[in-house]
Amino acid sequence: MMTTTPGKPGATPVPEATPVPEATPVPGTAPEPGADPVPTASDTPPATAVPATARTPASTPSAALLRTAAELAAFAPLKGPRAVVMTMGALHEGHATLIRTARATAGPDGQVVVTVFVNPLQFGEAADLERYPRTLEADLAVAGAAGADAVFAPSVDEVYPGGEPQVRVSAGPMGERLEGAFRPGHFDGMLTVVAKLLHLTRPDLAFYGQKDAQQLALIRRMVRDLNFPVEIVGVPTVREPDGLALSSRNRFLDIEERRTALALSRALFAARDRLAAQQALHARAQTTAATTGRAAALTALGEARAAADTQAVALARPVDGPAAVRAAARLVLDDAAAEQPPLVLDYLALVDPSDFTEIPDDRTTGDAILAVAAKVGATRLIDNIPLTFGATP
């Protein structure tokens, strides 16, 4: 996680993760109507799974609603830091987790501001922009219940007073890969509005969900490259009880489509479990002498199946890792492609978190992100999971 000296961005342009649950289209997540810690084995959801929407008691006060930059500037923080959670609204439990994390980090003397802004620069088609859910009254209640002090929900004219900005932030080569290749210009629009909102809100900390991993990586890179005095905190993905990553897009799935969509998380979990099993196998191979006594030693450990395949143990190499991870995930996705309705894969990629380039098959150590995107019916979904090669089981 990159940290800069806490402070406030000035008026002049200058524009990773606490292990706690994500899910959020920040003003930078695409048309995401319907949001990661992961379960075990194939498709068992995590024990900490949460409901799809945040339920707010009727008696819970809403956060203060701020509509203009002037109102936001007058809403000064207390003695503590200001924490900001950027969203495009339609708040659910994933967003609530971000807000609770921000509240806990900022402390009682700090201030938590949630931004709700549906950024037109991020939408490729006008129909997608119109389709995006707008639920401000409910968002105020969810934000207040989770600990937000204020919700900054400006109009498009307030954010872009002269119309669409002529000067924008470019996402560069990283923004042209994966999601950027399928949605050209999306990340430029996302970074432009994030830069503007960082200037307007002047936070010490800003919280984003890890479900949108490429988005989070680009925000971190922008903050580092352009010297924003803010700490970027990534918050792990929150999942629904069935394992589906929380997203405002999930509401568009019917029962059959949702069943097919679960292949996304199952594929990621299968890849993670394959890597863990492989690393455990290598670890045992390292501690068992490469002699005819190998089978006897493994049998003594109660691993008759492994003992029957001692040659595979002896030949297993760490370089099998990336290829095995991709293959395990693809098996699940291929099965889902034959379902009704089918899962239509956009990409399955094992990438370096620093620049989102593909991990080579001979990589034996280091961090990676396994990312997937697919359509089920008319709904496009994304998901990802962090992995570490060369880790000790």
C-alpha positions in Angstrom: 0.0 0.0 0.0 1.4 3.3 -1.0 1.4 6.1 1.6 2.1 9.7 1.2 2.3 12.4 3.9 -1.2 13.1 5.0 -2.5 16.4 3.7 -4.9 18.1 1.4 -4.6 18.4 -2.4 -4.2 22.0 -3.4 -6.3 23.8 -6.0 -3.6 23.3 -8.6 -3.9 20.0 -10.4 -1.5 17.5 -9.1 -3.3 14.8 -9.3 -3.6 -1.5 -1.8 -5.3 -3.1 1.4 -6.6 -3.6 4.6 -7.8 -7.2 4.8 -11.4 -6.2 5.1 -14.1 -6.9 2.6 -14.9 -4.6 -1.5 -17.4 -4.4 -4.0 -17.9 -0.9 -5.3 -18.2 0.9 -8.6 -16.2 4.0 -7.6 -16.9 6.9 -9.7 -14.8 5.0 -11.9 -16.4 1.7 -12.2 -18.3 1.4 -15.4 -22.0 0.9 -16.0 -22.1 -1.4 -13.0 -25.7 -1.8 -12.1 -25.6 -5.3 -9.9 -19.4 -6.5 -6.3 -13.3 -10.7 -2.7 -11.5 -13.2 0.6 -12.6 -16.5 -0.9 -14.1 -19.7 0.1 -12.5 -23.1 0.0 -12.5 -25.9 -2.5 -14.7 -25.4 -5.5 -17.7 -23.3 -4.7 -18.1 -23.0 -1.0 -18.7 -19.4 -0.1 -16.7 -17.7 2.6 -17.9 -17.9 6.2 -18.1 -14.1 6.3 -20.4 -13.8 3.4 -22.8 -11.0 3.6 -26.3 -10.2 2.3 -26.7 -8.6 -1.1 -27.9 -5.3 0.1 -27.3 -3.3 3.3 -30.3 -3.2 5.5 -30.8 0.0 7.4 -33.1 0.3 10.3 -35.7 3.0 9.8 -34.6 4.8 12.9 -31.0 5.2 11.7 -30.2 8.8 10.8 -29.1 9.5 7.2 -25.8 11.2 6.5 -25.8 14.9 5.7 -26.5 15.6 2.0 -24.1 18.0 0.3 -24.9 19.1 -3.3 -22.2 21.7 -4.1 -18.5 22.2 -3.8 -19.2 25.2 -1.6 -21.2 23.1 0.8 -18.5 20.5 0.8 -15.8 23.0 1.6 -17.8 24.4 4.5 -18.2 20.8 5.9 -14.9 20.9 7.6 -13.4 17.8 9.3 -12.9 17.6 13.1 -9.4 17.1 14.6 -8.9 13.8 12.8 -8.3 12.8 9.2 -10.9 13.0 6.4 -11.6 9.6 4.7 -13.5 9.5 1.4 -15.3 6.6 -0.2 -16.1 7.2 -3.9 -19.1 5.5 -5.4 -21.6 5.8 -8.3 -24.5 5.2 -5.9 -26.9 2.2 -5.7 -25.1 1.4 -2.4 -25.0 -2.2 -1.2 -23.2 -4.1 1.5 -19.9 -3.9 -0.3 -20.1 -0.1 -0.2 -21.2 -0.3 3.4 -18.1 -2.3 4.2 -15.9 0.3 2.6 -17.6 3.0 4.7 -17.3 1.1 7.9 -13.6 0.5 7.2 -13.2 4.2 6.5 -15.0 5.1 9.7 -12.9 2.8 11.8 -9.7 4.1 10.2 -10.6 7.8 10.6 -11.7 7.4 14.2 -14.2 9.3 16.2 -12.5 12.7 15.6 -12.2 12.1 11.8 -14.7 12.6 9.1 -16.1 10.2 6.5 -17.5 11.6 3.2 -19.1 9.3 0.6 -19.3 10.6 -2.9 -22.3 9.6 -5.1 -21.8 10.6 -8.7 -22.7 8.8 -11.9 -19.9 9.9 -14.1 -20.9 10.3 -17.8 -17.3 10.1 -19.0 -17.2 6.4 -18.0 -20.1 5.3 -20.1 -19.6 4.3 -23.7 -23.3 4.3 -24.6 -26.0 6.7 -23.5 -28.3 3.8 -22.9 -25.9 2.4 -20.3 -25.8 5.8 -18.6 -29.6 6.0 -18.4 -29.8 2.4 -17.2 -27.5 2.9 -14.2 -29.6 2.8 -11.0 -30.0 6.1 -9.0 -31.2 5.5 -5.5 -30.0 8.6 -3.6 -32.5 8.4 -0.7 -31.6 4.8 0.1 -27.9 5.6 -0.4 -28.1 8.3 2.3 -29.6 5.8 4.7 -27.0 3.1 3.9 -24.1 5.6 4.2 -25.4 7.0 7.5 -25.9 3.5 9.0 -22.4 2.5 8.0 -20.9 5.6 9.7 -20.6 8.3 7.0 -20.9 11.9 8.1 -21.9 13.3 4.7 -22.8 12.2 1.2 -21.5 14.5 -1.5 -23.9 14.1 -4.5 -23.1 16.8 -7.0 -24.9 17.3 -10.3 -23.1 16.8 -13.6 -23.0 20.6 -14.0 -21.3 21.0 -10.6 -18.6 18.6 -11.5 -18.2 19.7 -15.1 -19.3 23.3 -15.1 -18.0 24.0 -18.6 -19.4 20.8 -20.1 -17.2 17.8 -20.8 -13.6 18.6 -19.8 -11.2 19.3 -22.6 -8.2 18.3 -20.4 -8.4 14.8 -19.0 -6.2 12.3 -17.2 -4.9 9.5 -19.4 -4.7 6.0 -18.1 -1.7 5.2 -20.3 -0.8 1.6 -21.5 -2.2 0.0 -18.3 -5.6 1.5 -19.0 -5.7 -0.1 -22.5 -5.4 -3.7 -21.2 -8.2 -6.1 -20.1 -11.1 -3.8 -19.1 -9.6 -1.0 -21.1 -9.5 -3.1 -24.3 -13.2 -3.9 -23.9 -14.3 -0.4 -22.9 -12.0 2.1 -24.7 -11.7 5.4 -22.8 -13.4 4.1 -19.7 -10.3 4.4 -17.5 -9.5 7.9 -18.8 -13.0 9.0 -17.7 -12.6 7.2 -14.4 -9.2 8.8 -13.5 -10.4 12.2 -14.6 -13.4 12.2 -12.2 -11.4 10.6 -9.4 -8.8 13.4 -9.8 -11.5 16.0 -9.6 -13.2 14.4 -6.6 -9.9 14.1 -4.8 -9.3 17.9 -5.3 -12.9 18.7 -4.1 -13.0 16.4 -1.1 -9.3 16.9 -0.1 -9.0 13.6 1.8 -6.2 12.2 3.9 -7.3 8.6 3.0 -9.4 7.3 0.1 -11.0 3.8 0.1 -11.6 1.7 -3.0 -12.8 -1.9 -3.5 -10.4 -4.6 -4.7 -13.1 -6.2 -6.9 -12.3 -3.5 -9.5 -8.6 -4.4 -9.3 -7.5 -2.7 -12.5 -9.2 0.5 -11.4 -7.6 0.4 -8.0 -4.1 -0.2 -9.6 -4.6 2.8 -11.9 -5.8 5.1 -9.1 -2.7 4.1 -7.1 -0.5 4.8 -10.1 -2.1 8.2 -10.7 -1.7 9.2 -7.1 1.9 8.2 -7.2 2.8 9.7 -10.5 1.0 13.0 -9.9 1.9 13.4 -6.3 -1.5 13.5 -4.7 -1.1 13.9 -0.9 -3.5 11.1 -0.1 -3.2 7.4 1.0 -5.1 4.9 -1.1 -6.6 2.0 0.8 -7.8 -1.1 -1.0 -10.5 -3.1 0.7 -11.1 -6.8 -0.2 -14.1 -7.9 -2.2 -17.3 -8.7 -0.4 -19.3 -11.7 -1.6 -22.9 -12.7 -1.4 -23.7 -16.0 0.5 -23.5 -18.0 -2.8 -20.0 -16.6 -3.5 -21.0 -14.1 -6.2 -19.0 -10.8 -5.8 -21.3 -8.0 -4.7 -22.1 -5.6 -7.5 -25.0 -3.3 -8.3 -25.2 -5.2 -11.6 -26.3 -8.4 -9.8 -29.9 -7.1 -9.7 -30.2 -7.5 -13.4 -29.6 -11.3 -13.3 -32.6 -13.6 -13.3 -32.5 -16.9 -11.4 -31.0 -18.9 -14.3 -28.5 -16.2 -15.2 -27.4 -16.0 -11.6 -26.8 -19.7 -11.5 -24.5 -19.5 -14.6 -22.8 -16.4 -13.2 -21.6 -18.3 -10.2 -19.0 -19.9 -12.5 -16.9 -16.7 -12.2 -16.2 -17.1 -8.5 -16.0 -20.9 -8.8 -13.3 -20.6 -11.5 -11.3 -18.3 -9.3 -11.6 -20.5 -6.2 -10.7 -23.6 -8.3 -7.5 -21.8 -9.5 -6.6 -20.7 -6.0 -7.1 -24.2 -4.6 -5.1 -25.7 -7.4 -2.2 -23.4 -6.6 -2.4 -24.1 -2.9 -2.4 -27.9 -3.5 0.5 -27.6 -5.9 2.5 -25.6 -3.4 1.7 -28.1 -0.7 2.9 -30.9 -3.0 6.2 -29.1 -3.7 6.7 -28.5 0.0 6.3 -32.2 0.8 8.5 -33.1 -2.1 11.2 -30.8 -0.7 11.2 -32.6 2.6 11.0 -36.2 1.3 14.2 -37.7 0.0 14.2 -38.5 -3.8 14.9 -42.2 -3.3 12.9 -45.4 -3.5 11.8 -44.6 0.1 9.7 -41.7 -1.1 6.6 -43.8 -1.5 7.0 -45.4 1.9 7.5 -41.9 3.5 4.4 -40.5 1.9 2.4 -43.6 2.8 3.5 -43.2 6.4 2.0 -39.7 6.2 -1.3 -41.3 5.3 -1.1 -40.1 1.7 -1.6 -43.3 -0.2 -2.7 -41.5 -3.3 0.4 -39.3 -3.4 2.5 -42.4 -2.8 1.0 -44.0 -5.8 2.2 -41.1 -7.9 5.7 -40.5 -6.6 7.0 -39.9 -10.1 4.7 -37.0 -10.5 5.8 -35.6 -7.1 9.4 -36.0 -8.2 8.9 -34.3 -11.5 6.6 -31.5 -10.2 8.2 -28.1 -10.7 7.2 -24.6 -9.5 7.1 -23.4 -13.1 3.9 -25.5 -13.5 2.1 -22.9 -11.4 0.8 -20.2 -13.8 -0.3 -22.7 -16.4 -2.0 -24.9 -13.9 -3.8 -22.0 -12.3 -5.1 -20.8 -15.7 -6.1 -24.4 -16.7 -8.1 -25.0 -13.4 -10.1 -21.8 -13.9 -10.7 -22.4 -17.6 -12.2 -25.8 -16.9 -15.0 -24.3 -14.8 -15.6 -21.5 -17.3 -15.7 -23.9 -20.3 -18.4 -25.9 -18.5 -20.4 -22.7 -17.9 -20.2 -21.8 -21.6 -22.3 -24.9 -22.2 -25.0 -23.9 -19.7 -28.4 -22.3 -20.5 -28.1 -19.4 -20.5 -24.4 -19.6 -21.4 -21.5 -17.7 -19.9 -19.8 -15.7 -22.7 -16.2 -15.1 -21.7 -14.5 -11.8 -22.4 -11.2 -12.7 -20.8 -9.4 -14.8 -18.2 -6.0 -13.3 -17.4 -3.3 -13.9 -14.8 -1.6 -10.6 -14.5 1.1 -8.7 -12.6 -0.7 -6.3 -10.1 1.8 -3.5 -10.9 1.0 -3.1 -14.6 -1.6 -5.7 -15.5 0.7 -7.5 -18.0 0.3 -11.3 -18.3 2.3 -13.4 -15.9 4.6 -15.8 -17.9 4.4 -19.5 -17.4 7.9 -19.7 -16.0 7.1 -17.3 -13.1 7.8 -19.1 -9.9 7.4 -16.4 -7.2 5.6 -13.2 -6.6 2.1 -11.7 -6.5 -0.5 -12.0 -9.2 -4.1 -11.2 -9.9 -6.4 -13.7 -11.6 -9.1 -11.7 -13.3 -12.1 -12.7 -15.3 -14.9 -10.9 -17.2 -17.9 -12.4 -18.9 -21.5 -11.7 -20.0 -24.5 -13.7 -18.8 -27.5 -12.6 -20.8 -27.3 -8.8 -21.1 -25.3 -8.4 -17.9 -21.5 -8.1 -17.9 -19.7 -9.1 -14.7 -16.1 -9.0 -13.5 -14.3 -10.7 -10.6 -10.7 -11.3 -9.5 -8.7 -13.0 -6.8 -5.1 -12.2 -5.6 -2.6 -15.0 -5.7 1.0 -15.5 -4.5 3.4 -17.8 -6.2 6.2 -19.4 -4.2 4.3 -18.9 -0.9 4.8 -21.5 1.9 1.6 -23.4 2.5 
